[in-house]
């Protein structure tokens, strides 16, 4: 499952890079994907929309078992 999630995140990376940010896969646990947004996306006003409407919807479309995406700060 993690390999598939990482591949999907890699598909999204150019879109996020285009806005000056980046996305990193942290882990998959209990049906939740943990990511870290960095660069311009780390403090963006639209970060929650990017996660829920963009990243989460895209991942759920391809892997319906995913229940959510959580952004973590390390």
N, CA and C atoms as an extended XYZ file, in Angstrom:
222
Properties=species:S:1:pos:R:3:atomname:S:1:resname:S:1:resid:I:1 pbc="F F F"
N         0.835       -1.199        0.000 N   UNK     1
C         0.000        0.000        0.000 CA  UNK     1
C         0.876        1.257        0.000 C   UNK     1
N         1.939        1.263        0.818 N   UNK     2
C         2.794        2.451        0.893 CA  UNK     2
C         3.427        2.781       -0.451 C   UNK     2
N         3.813        1.751       -1.178 N   UNK     3
C         4.430        1.977       -2.487 CA  UNK     3
C         3.463        2.678       -3.434 C   UNK     3
N         2.204        2.251       -3.414 N   UNK     4
C         1.184        2.865       -4.263 CA  UNK     4
C         0.914        4.315       -3.835 C   UNK     4
N         0.859        4.555       -2.525 N   UNK     5
C         0.639        5.910       -2.016 CA  UNK     5
C         1.796        6.821       -2.419 C   UNK     5
N         3.011        6.330       -2.281 N   UNK     6
C         4.186        7.134       -2.650 CA  UNK     6
C         4.159        7.480       -4.137 C   UNK     6
N         3.746        6.535       -4.971 N   UNK     7
C         3.662        6.789       -6.408 CA  UNK     7
C         2.615        7.865       -6.710 C   UNK     7
N         1.480        7.809       -6.018 N   UNK     8
C         0.442        8.824       -6.221 CA  UNK     8
C         0.909       10.193       -5.750 C   UNK     8
N         1.617       10.237       -4.638 N   UNK     9
C         2.162       11.503       -4.148 CA  UNK     9
C         3.178       12.056       -5.139 C   UNK     9
N         3.975       11.171       -5.732 N   UNK    10
C         4.931       11.614       -6.751 CA  UNK    10
C         4.204       12.211       -7.961 C   UNK    10
N         3.017       11.692       -8.268 N   UNK    11
C         2.216       12.259       -9.363 CA  UNK    11
C         1.767       13.687       -9.034 C   UNK    11
N         1.487       13.943       -7.749 N   UNK    12
C         1.031       15.267       -7.317 CA  UNK    12
C         2.162       16.273       -7.136 C   UNK    12
N         3.366       15.776       -6.903 N   UNK    13
C         4.503       16.643       -6.570 CA  UNK    13
C         4.725       17.782       -7.568 C   UNK    13
N         4.676       17.556       -8.888 N   UNK    14
C         4.892       18.674       -9.812 CA  UNK    14
C         3.873       19.813       -9.642 C   UNK    14
N         2.641       19.479       -9.313 N   UNK    15
C         1.625       20.512       -9.092 CA  UNK    15
C         1.964       21.350       -7.852 C   UNK    15
N         2.392       20.681       -6.820 N   UNK    16
C         2.744       21.372       -5.577 CA  UNK    16
C         4.035       22.156       -5.759 C   UNK    16
N         4.998       21.571       -6.476 N   UNK    17
C         6.247       22.286       -6.776 CA  UNK    17
C         5.970       23.544       -7.586 C   UNK    17
N         4.970       23.473       -8.460 N   UNK    18
C         4.614       24.624       -9.296 CA  UNK    18
C         4.151       25.826       -8.485 C   UNK    18
N         3.675       25.575       -7.277 N   UNK    19
C         3.255       26.659       -6.384 CA  UNK    19
C         4.342       27.005       -5.368 C   UNK    19
N         5.533       26.454       -5.555 N   UNK    20
C         6.651       26.764       -4.667 CA  UNK    20
C         6.723       25.900       -3.423 C   UNK    20
N         5.970       24.814       -3.394 N   UNK    21
C         5.976       23.938       -2.228 CA  UNK    21
C         6.493       22.559       -2.554 C   UNK    21
N         6.394       21.683       -1.578 N   UNK    22
C         6.767       20.290       -1.769 CA  UNK    22
C         5.936       19.433       -0.830 C   UNK    22
N         5.879       18.145       -1.124 N   UNK    23
C         5.122       17.194       -0.322 CA  UNK    23
C         6.005       15.978       -0.062 C   UNK    23
N         5.954       15.494        1.169 N   UNK    24
C         6.747       14.335        1.557 CA  UNK    24
C         5.833       13.313        2.229 C   UNK    24
N         5.945       12.067        1.815 N   UNK    25
C         5.211       10.981        2.463 CA  UNK    25
C         5.913       10.655        3.771 C   UNK    25
N         5.161       10.596        4.869 N   UNK    26
C         5.730       10.247        6.169 CA  UNK    26
C         5.405        8.793        6.511 C   UNK    26
N         4.097        8.459        6.523 N   UNK    27
C         3.718        7.073        6.809 CA  UNK    27
C         2.231        6.860        6.483 C   UNK    27
N         1.863        5.586        6.438 N   UNK    28
C         0.469        5.183        6.307 CA  UNK    28
C         0.149        4.347        7.537 C   UNK    28
N        -0.875        4.771        8.295 N   UNK    29
C        -1.193        4.089        9.544 CA  UNK    29
C        -2.685        4.215        9.831 C   UNK    29
N        -3.329        3.093       10.147 N   UNK    30
C        -4.750        3.077       10.510 CA  UNK    30
C        -5.630        3.806        9.492 C   UNK    30
N        -5.357        3.561        8.223 N   UNK    31
C        -6.124        4.112        7.105 CA  UNK    31
C        -5.929        5.615        6.885 C   UNK    31
N        -4.909        6.188        7.527 N   UNK    32
C        -4.590        7.604        7.346 CA  UNK    32
C        -3.200        7.749        6.748 C   UNK    32
N        -3.089        8.687        5.809 N   UNK    33
C        -1.811        9.000        5.178 CA  UNK    33
C        -1.263       10.250        5.858 C   UNK    33
N        -0.037       10.144        6.346 N   UNK    34
C         0.632       11.264        6.989 CA  UNK    34
C         1.640       11.845        6.012 C   UNK    34
N         1.530       13.139        5.782 N   UNK    35
C         2.409       13.834        4.852 CA  UNK    35
C         3.009       15.046        5.553 C   UNK    35
N         3.982       15.638        4.892 N   UNK    36
C         4.531       16.915        5.354 CA  UNK    36
C         4.602       17.847        4.154 C   UNK    36
N         3.909       18.965        4.256 N   UNK    37
C         4.002       20.000        3.231 CA  UNK    37
C         5.109       20.960        3.635 C   UNK    37
N         5.897       21.371        2.673 N   UNK    38
C         6.993       22.296        2.967 CA  UNK    38
C         7.052       23.380        1.896 C   UNK    38
N         8.021       24.266        2.046 N   UNK    39
C         8.154       25.382        1.116 CA  UNK    39
C         6.983       26.334        1.273 C   UNK    39
N         6.523       26.883        0.169 N   UNK    40
C         5.420       27.844        0.203 CA  UNK    40
C         4.134       27.225        0.753 C   UNK    40
N         3.982       25.918        0.640 N   UNK    41
C         2.767       25.247        1.116 CA  UNK    41
C         2.741       25.071        2.635 C   UNK    41
N         3.884       25.190        3.287 N   UNK    42
C         3.958       24.946        4.724 CA  UNK    42
C         3.117       25.933        5.525 C   UNK    42
N         3.041       27.172        5.092 N   UNK    43
C         2.307       28.197        5.827 CA  UNK    43
C         1.216       28.865        4.992 C   UNK    43
N         0.821       28.213        3.930 N   UNK    44
C        -0.155       28.787        3.015 CA  UNK    44
C        -1.543       28.843        3.653 C   UNK    44
N        -2.254       29.913        3.382 N   UNK    45
C        -3.613       30.107        3.867 CA  UNK    45
C        -4.553       29.009        3.346 C   UNK    45
N        -4.261       28.457        2.183 N   UNK    46
C        -5.117       27.449        1.543 CA  UNK    46
C        -4.639       26.018        1.794 C   UNK    46
N        -3.763       25.833        2.754 N   UNK    47
C        -3.193       24.518        3.038 CA  UNK    47
C        -4.266       23.462        3.310 C   UNK    47
N        -5.263       23.789        4.110 N   UNK    48
C        -6.317       22.819        4.428 CA  UNK    48
C        -7.103       22.416        3.184 C   UNK    48
N        -7.372       23.383        2.308 N   UNK    49
C        -8.067       23.073        1.050 CA  UNK    49
C        -7.210       22.184        0.160 C   UNK    49
N        -5.938       22.490        0.097 N   UNK    50
C        -5.026       21.679       -0.717 CA  UNK    50
C        -5.039       20.242       -0.226 C   UNK    50
N        -5.019       20.069        1.083 N   UNK    51
C        -4.995       18.720        1.649 CA  UNK    51
C        -6.332       18.014        1.424 C   UNK    51
N        -7.431       18.633        1.820 N   UNK    52
C        -8.719       17.927        1.763 CA  UNK    52
C        -9.308       17.846        0.360 C   UNK    52
N        -9.275       18.929       -0.381 N   UNK    53
C        -9.899       18.942       -1.706 CA  UNK    53
C        -8.982       18.412       -2.802 C   UNK    53
N        -7.687       18.506       -2.591 N   UNK    54
C        -6.748       18.067       -3.608 CA  UNK    54
C        -6.119       16.718       -3.298 C   UNK    54
N        -5.227       16.706       -2.340 N   UNK    55
C        -4.447       15.502       -2.037 CA  UNK    55
C        -5.337       14.359       -1.561 C   UNK    55
N        -6.176       14.628       -0.572 N   UNK    56
C        -7.021       13.571       -0.010 CA  UNK    56
C        -7.982       13.004       -1.049 C   UNK    56
N        -8.646       13.860       -1.800 N   UNK    57
C        -9.572       13.373       -2.827 CA  UNK    57
C        -8.858       12.530       -3.869 C   UNK    57
N        -7.670       12.966       -4.284 N   UNK    58
C        -6.904       12.231       -5.295 CA  UNK    58
C        -6.518       10.846       -4.767 C   UNK    58
N        -6.012       10.796       -3.536 N   UNK    59
C        -5.608        9.512       -2.975 CA  UNK    59
C        -6.803        8.589       -2.779 C   UNK    59
N        -7.923        9.119       -2.281 N   UNK    60
C        -9.126        8.310       -2.067 CA  UNK    60
C        -9.712        7.793       -3.380 C   UNK    60
N        -9.568        8.579       -4.426 N   UNK    61
C       -10.063        8.165       -5.742 CA  UNK    61
C        -9.346        6.899       -6.203 C   UNK    61
N        -8.053        6.816       -5.896 N   UNK    62
C        -7.247        5.673       -6.324 CA  UNK    62
C        -7.184        4.556       -5.284 C   UNK    62
N        -7.322        4.910       -4.009 N   UNK    63
C        -7.273        3.928       -2.921 CA  UNK    63
C        -8.428        4.235       -1.969 C   UNK    63
N        -9.600        3.675       -2.223 N   UNK    64
C       -10.790        3.996       -1.426 CA  UNK    64
C       -10.666        3.680        0.066 C   UNK    64
N        -9.738        2.807        0.445 N   UNK    65
C        -9.568        2.454        1.862 CA  UNK    65
C        -9.041        3.597        2.704 C   UNK    65
N        -8.417        4.570        2.070 N   UNK    66
C        -7.863        5.717        2.801 CA  UNK    66
C        -9.007        6.534        3.390 C   UNK    66
N        -8.905        6.848        4.680 N   UNK    67
C        -9.945        7.646        5.341 CA  UNK    67
C        -9.579        9.115        5.433 C   UNK    67
N        -8.301        9.444        5.348 N   UNK    68
C        -7.929       10.832        5.445 CA  UNK    68
C        -6.439       11.068        5.264 C   UNK    68
N        -6.083       12.341        5.179 N   UNK    69
C        -4.694       12.770        5.034 CA  UNK    69
C        -4.411       13.767        6.153 C   UNK    69
N        -3.297       13.561        6.825 N   UNK    70
C        -2.906       14.426        7.936 CA  UNK    70
C        -1.542       15.030        7.645 C   UNK    70
N        -1.465       16.348        7.739 N   UNK    71
C        -0.201       17.060        7.565 CA  UNK    71
C         0.486       17.136        8.930 C   UNK    71
N         1.739       16.737        8.982 N   UNK    72
C         2.491       16.774       10.230 CA  UNK    72
C         3.653       17.743       10.114 C   UNK    72
N         4.053       18.310       11.230 N   UNK    73
C         5.238       19.153       11.275 CA  UNK    73
C         6.313       18.399       12.022 C   UNK    73
N         7.445       18.260       11.408 N   UNK    74
C         8.554       17.545       12.052 CA  UNK    74
C         9.621       18.502       12.493 C   UNK    74
